[in-house]
Amino acid sequence: MSDPASDQEFSRRVSALNEVLDRHLGPPGPQKIVKTSPLPGFGLPKVLQFPPMDAFYVVGDDPAESLGAINPLVERKNLLKMQQAVRYLAKTIRELHVQTFQQLVDECSALGDLSGESSRDLMPLVRKDPNFWIYFWGAAFVLDEVVDKITPSISDHIETAPVAGRRNLANVTAIESLRDIWEDRKKTPAPMNITDAGPFADFLIEAFEALGLEGNPRAAMDSWREYRAKYPR
């Protein structure tokens, strides 16, 4: 569900699920507009617009990210690799000649743009702040110390974060997202159980078919309920 084979398959699932949602729950409501209080010195309140929940909310969900679930073993390995990489980077930067370091900063500051998917979010920040690269490479001098300081807290988070276990995360995430849409459109709490027959059961069965999910929605509901009992939202 979270990684469709193609844009065409993604669109097909969105279309199929939207048909199920509209037929069982009615059309989506209007866009939600929320005004936030301004921060001191930052002017007028900000207006946030939230589109109504639809199939994109379900089809586009990353299961692990949506549920906050992690694989502790993988995370611990990645944290260790990051520590090692940061130590090597910071040590190497400190060994650069001061003129070489200054040239490094100057060349980065002169960059007009970067190509590639990973740079899209970075470049607006770079353009807005002419001192970005000065701060960046300056921080790199002590990045190993920073990471060493915060590693214990990150390790604690890894130990206490939700663990997926043997659950089918795609199915559990679908249950959670579909329940949210049920509640958003019907303005009533979604059932906590699936009976043998009934509107909620029919809705989930057809939604799972539209999403191309394997497995029993009832079993997925049980798994979701156990997960949320252990790891509340």
C-alpha positions in Angstrom: 0.0 0.0 0.0 2.8 2.5 0.9 4.9 1.7 -2.2 2.7 1.3 -5.3 4.5 -0.3 -8.3 3.8 2.7 -10.5 2.0 6.1 -10.6 -0.7 4.3 -12.6 -1.3 1.7 -9.9 -1.3 4.5 -7.3 -4.0 6.4 -9.2 -6.0 3.2 -9.6 -6.0 2.5 -5.9 -6.9 6.1 -5.1 -9.8 6.1 -7.5 -11.1 2.7 -6.4 -10.9 3.7 -2.7 -12.5 7.1 -3.2 -15.5 5.3 -4.8 -15.8 3.1 -1.7 -15.4 6.0 0.7 -18.1 8.1 -1.1 -20.5 5.2 -1.4 -20.2 4.1 2.3 -19.5 7.4 4.0 -20.8 10.1 1.8 -18.8 12.9 0.2 -15.9 14.5 2.1 -16.6 17.6 4.1 -15.3 21.1 3.3 -11.7 22.1 3.8 -10.8 22.8 7.4 -9.3 26.2 8.1 -7.4 26.8 11.3 -5.9 30.1 12.5 -2.9 29.8 14.7 -1.8 32.4 17.3 1.2 34.5 16.0 4.5 34.1 17.7 5.8 37.2 19.4 7.4 39.5 16.8 6.2 37.4 13.9 3.2 39.4 12.8 -0.2 38.2 11.9 -1.8 34.8 12.7 -1.1 32.0 10.3 -4.0 30.4 8.5 -3.6 26.7 8.0 -5.8 24.8 5.5 -6.4 21.1 5.8 -8.0 19.3 2.8 -10.7 16.8 3.7 -9.6 13.3 4.3 -9.7 11.1 1.2 -8.0 8.1 -0.4 -4.7 9.9 -0.7 -4.6 9.9 3.1 -4.7 6.1 3.1 -2.9 5.1 -0.1 0.0 7.5 0.5 0.7 6.4 4.2 4.0 4.9 5.0 3.0 2.1 7.5 5.9 2.4 9.9 6.0 6.2 9.8 2.3 6.5 10.3 2.2 4.2 13.3 5.5 5.4 14.8 6.8 1.8 14.8 10.5 1.1 14.5 12.9 -1.9 14.3 15.1 -1.3 17.3 17.9 -3.5 16.0 18.1 -1.6 12.7 17.9 1.8 14.5 20.7 0.9 16.9 22.9 -0.1 13.9 22.1 3.1 12.0 22.8 5.2 15.1 26.2 3.6 15.5 27.0 4.1 11.8 26.0 7.7 12.1 28.3 8.3 15.2 31.2 6.7 13.4 30.6 8.8 10.2 30.2 12.0 12.2 33.4 11.4 14.1 35.4 10.8 10.9 33.8 13.9 9.3 34.5 16.3 12.2 38.0 15.0 12.7 38.9 15.5 9.0 37.4 19.0 8.9 39.5 20.0 11.9 42.6 18.8 10.1 42.0 21.0 7.1 44.2 24.1 6.7 42.4 27.3 7.6 42.6 28.6 4.0 41.3 25.3 2.6 38.4 25.4 5.0 37.7 29.0 4.0 37.7 28.0 0.3 35.3 25.2 1.1 32.9 27.7 2.7 33.3 30.1 -0.2 32.7 27.5 -2.9 29.5 26.3 -1.1 28.3 29.8 -0.6 28.7 30.5 -4.4 26.5 27.6 -5.4 23.5 28.8 -7.4 21.5 25.6 -7.1 21.6 21.9 -6.6 20.0 19.2 -8.6 18.5 16.0 -7.3 15.6 15.0 -5.2 17.3 15.4 -1.8 18.2 19.0 -2.4 14.7 20.3 -3.0 13.9 21.2 0.6 17.4 22.5 1.3 17.8 25.1 -1.4 15.1 27.6 -0.3 16.8 27.7 3.1 20.2 28.2 1.5 18.9 31.1 -0.7 17.2 32.7 2.2 20.2 32.8 4.5 23.5 33.9 2.9 25.4 32.6 6.0 23.9 29.1 5.8 27.2 27.4 4.7 29.2 29.3 7.3 27.0 28.0 10.0 26.9 24.5 8.5 30.6 24.0 8.2 31.2 25.7 11.5 28.8 23.3 13.2 30.5 20.4 11.5 33.7 21.2 13.5 31.9 20.0 16.7 29.3 17.7 15.3 30.9 14.7 16.8 30.6 16.3 20.3 27.0 17.2 19.6 26.0 13.7 18.5 27.9 12.1 21.5 25.9 14.4 23.8 22.5 13.5 22.4 23.1 9.8 21.7 21.9 8.6 25.2 18.6 10.3 24.7 18.2 8.9 21.2 19.1 5.4 22.5 16.4 5.8 25.2 13.9 6.7 22.5 14.8 3.7 20.5 14.3 1.4 23.5 10.9 2.8 24.3 9.5 3.5 20.8 6.7 1.3 19.4 7.8 -2.0 17.9 5.9 -3.5 15.0 6.8 -7.1 15.9 5.2 -9.6 13.5 2.2 -7.4 12.7 1.3 -6.6 9.1 1.9 -2.9 9.3 0.2 -2.1 6.0 -3.0 -3.6 7.2 -2.9 -2.1 10.7 -2.1 1.3 9.2 -5.1 0.9 6.8 -7.4 0.2 9.7 -6.2 3.3 11.5 -6.5 5.5 8.5 -9.9 4.2 7.5 -11.2 4.6 11.0 -10.1 8.2 11.0 -11.9 8.9 7.7 -15.0 7.1 9.0 -15.0 9.4 12.1 -14.2 12.5 10.0 -17.1 12.0 7.5 -19.7 10.4 9.8 -18.9 12.6 12.8 -19.2 9.6 15.1 -16.6 7.2 16.6 -15.6 4.3 14.5 -16.4 0.8 16.0 -13.7 -0.9 18.0 -14.7 -4.3 16.7 -15.9 -5.8 13.5 -19.1 -7.8 13.8 -19.9 -10.6 11.4 -22.1 -8.2 9.4 -22.8 -4.5 9.4 -21.9 -1.2 7.7 -18.4 -0.9 9.2 -17.5 -4.5 8.3 -18.8 -4.1 4.7 -16.9 -0.8 4.5 -13.6 -2.3 5.6 -13.9 -5.4 3.4 -14.5 -3.3 0.3 -11.7 -0.8 1.2 -9.2 -3.6 1.6 -10.2 -5.0 -1.8 -9.8 -1.5 -3.4 -6.4 -1.2 -1.8 -5.3 -4.6 -2.9 -4.4 -5.6 0.6 -4.1 -9.3 1.5 -5.5 -10.6 4.8 -8.7 -10.5 6.8 -9.9 -7.0 7.9 -11.2 -8.6 11.1 -7.7 -9.9 12.0 -6.2 -6.6 11.0 -8.7 -4.8 13.3 -7.7 -7.1 16.2 -4.0 -6.4 15.5 -4.6 -2.7 15.3 -6.6 -2.7 18.6 -3.8 -4.7 20.4 -1.2 -2.3 19.0 -3.0 0.8 20.2 -3.7 -0.7 23.6 0.1 -1.1 24.0 1.1 2.1 22.2 -1.7 4.8 22.5 -1.7 7.6 20.0 
